[in-house]
């Protein structure tokens, strides 16, 4: 009996192991392919800097920039800046997403609220991010609240737009099925509309996170004493292009890592779809 159960266990685990290895190989291949062009650009940049095609005081070589990052990491200052920026982006992303989810669900589902609120929200969406900076400083000072609020504003609009678009694009037949089962408006929204609009919502999250990383630069210009945006200002004030580019490089790398995390969540959440992407 024990031998039979062991055989069954091995038979079940073997396909899982193969599937895991297949996914791992595919992931590694994707990372390798994605790194080809950046590697070529870095090598070209390094060679051009060393042979004098690019002036070092204007655009330092990648090795000098990487050395700057390593030195900051060894000194212990880098992790504080990265951690502070991550906390600000995380808090702003969470608040902006919650606000967008609530308002987007209401506006997308109720026509009356769309007519009442959407024109005003679209008008606010047209305001440049830097235009909010002096107002938030006047209202909330130069502390963390003004910075997080500015990031939340940046995250809000793309998430809101995608939620509204996703809800309004739900198949009408699904709504009719909910009515047949006697669903209330809240039940229809929770059990039918929100799951059906999930693909659009997840795309909005990725767009919102991207804007959150852009807005954090503007936020950290507002009197910050820590953060990657603060390093940009320090590099500008001290005429240190290697520090400025090191900060930009860190923004790019961390932004890509966080986007990859959301993309992985998106793929797992939508694995039930019979889509072109899932078949590749």
N, C-alpha and C positions, 0 to 999 in steps of 0.2 A: 504493500500500500504506500509506504513511504517512498519507495523507488518510483512508483507511478506519479506521485505528486511532485517529486523532484523533476521528473521528465517534463511534466506539464509546465512547471515553473521556468525551466530552461527554454522550452518552446515559446513561451510568452515573452521572456526577456530578450531572446535573441533578435527578433525583429526590432525591438525598441533600441537595442544597442546599435544595430545597423542604421536605423533612422537617425540616431544621435550622431553617429560618425559621418553620415551623409550631410547633415545640417552643418556640422562643424567644418567639414571640408569646404562646403559652399560658402560659409561665412569667411573663412580664411582666404578663399579665392576672391571674394568681393573686396576684402580689405587690400589684397595685393593689387588688384586691378585699379582700385580707387587711388592707390598711392603712386601709380606710375607717373602721371602728369605732374603732381606736386614735386616728386623727386627730380624729374627732368628740369623743372623750373628752378629748383634750389641749386642743382649742379651748374646750370647755365649762369645763374646769378653769382655763384661763388667764383666761377672761372672769370666772368666779366669783371668782377671786383678785383681779383688778383692781378689781372693783366692791365688794369687801369682804364677799362672802358667805362666803368662807373666810379665816380668820385667817392672815396671812403667817408668823407665828412658829410656827404649828403645821403648816401645809402650804404651802410656798413654791410659787410659780407655775412652770410648766414652763420658761419662759424663764430664770428664775434658776437652776434645776437644770441646764439645758443649759449655761449660762454657767460654772457650777462645773466641769462636765466638761471644757469647752473650756480653762478656766484650768489645770486639772490636766494636761491634755494638753500645753499650751504650756510648762508648767513642767517637763515630762518625768517627773513622778512617776506619772502615770496608767498608762503603759505597763508600768512595773515591776510594779505591782499586778495588772494584767490578765495579764501574762505568768506571774507566780508562781501565780496562781489556775488558769490554764489548764494549767500543768505539773502541779499537784497533781491536778486533775480527770482529766487524761490518764493519769497514772501509776496513779491509783486505779481508773479505768475499765478500763485494760488488765489489771491484776492481778485485779480482781473478775471480769471476763469470762472470763479463762483458768481461774480456779478454778471458776466456775460451769459452764463448758463441760465440764471434766473430771468433776466430781462429778455434774452433771446427766446426762451421757451414761451414766455408770455406774449411777446410781439409776434412770434411765428405762428402761434396757435390761435390767438384771438385777433380777429380783423380790426375790431374797434381800437385795441391797444396799438396795432400797427399804424393806424391812421393818426393816433394821438402822439405816439412817442417816436416813431421811426424818423420822421423829418428832423426832429431836434437832434437825435443821436447822429444822423448822417451829417448834420451841420457841424457838430462837435468833432466828427471824424476828420474833417477838412482842416482843423487847426493844427499847425506844425507843433512838434513835440517841444521845441525850445520856447514856444510862446507860453507854455504852462509854467516854465521854470520860475520867472519872477513872481507869478501869482501864488504858487505853492510856497515860495520862500516867505511871502508876506503873510500867508495864512498859517503856515506850520513851522516857520523857521527853517534852519539849515540842518535839522536833525534827521534821524532815520525815517520818520513818518513822511516827510515831503519826498524823499528819494523813493521809498516803496510805493507811494501813491502815484508818482510819475511813471514808474515801471508798470504798475497795474493799469494805468490809462492806456499805455502802449499795447499791452496784452489784450485788453478788453475788446477792441474794435474788430480785429480779424476773427476772434473766437465768436463774437456776437454775430457777425455777418454770416459765418459758416453755419451756425446753429439755425438762424432764421431761414437761410437758404435750404438747409437740410430738412427742416420741419415742413416748409411749404412745398418741398419736392416729394414728400411721402406719397406713395400710391393711394389714390382715393379708395380703392377697393379694400385696403386694409382698415381704413376708417369705418367703412360700411360693416365689415366683419365685427368690429368692436361694438357698433350700435346694435347688431343682431344679438350679441351676448349681453347687452344691457350695461355696458361700461359707462361710468360717469366720465366727465371731461378730464378729471384728474387721473383716472385709471387709463383712459385712452392715451393721455400724454405719457404716462409712466410705462405702460406695457406695450404700446404700439409705436407711438410717434418717436419717442426718444431712441429706442433701439434701432428703428428704421433710419433715423438720421445720424446714427453713430459714425459712419464713414466720413461724412461732412464735418462732424464735430471734431474728429481726430485730426483731420487736415487743418482745421482751425487752430487746434492746440499747437501744432508744429509751427504754423505761421505766427501765432501769438508769442511763442517762445523765442522765435527769431527776432521779432520786434522788441521783446523784453531785453535781449542782449544789446540791441541798438540803443534803447532808451536808458539803459543803465549807465552808458557813457555820459549822457546829458545829466543824469541824476547825480553822478559822482563829481561832476564839475561844480555842483552846488555846495561848495565848502567842505568837501570830504577830506578826511585825513588818512583814509585807507581805501584800498580797492584798486583794481586794474585801471579804471578811469582816472584815478588820482595819479597813478604812475605815468599816464599819458601827459597829464598837466605838468608833472615834475620834469619829465623829459623835454617838454617844450620850453619850460622856463629856464632850464639849465643847458639848453641847446645840446641835448644828448639823443641824437637820432636812433642810436642802438637801443636806448631804453624805450623810446616811443614804438619802434617796430617790434621789440620784444613783447610789449603790452598788446599790440595788435595781433601778434602771432598767438599769444595766450588766449585772447578772445576767440580767435578762429578755431583753435584746437578744442577748447572747452565747449564752445558753442556747437561744434560738430559732434562731440561726444554726447552732449545732452540731447541733440536732435536725433542721434542714432538710437538713444534709449527710447525716445518717444516713437520712433519709427518701428522699433522692435515690438513695443506695446501695441502699436497700431496693427502690425502684421498678425500678432497672436490674437488680438481681439476680433479681427475680421477673417480668421482662418476658415470660418464656416462658409464664406462666400465662394461661389464658383466663378472666380474672376481670372482675367488674363495674368495678373500679377502672381496669384497663388499657384498657377500652373507652371511658372518658370522655375 
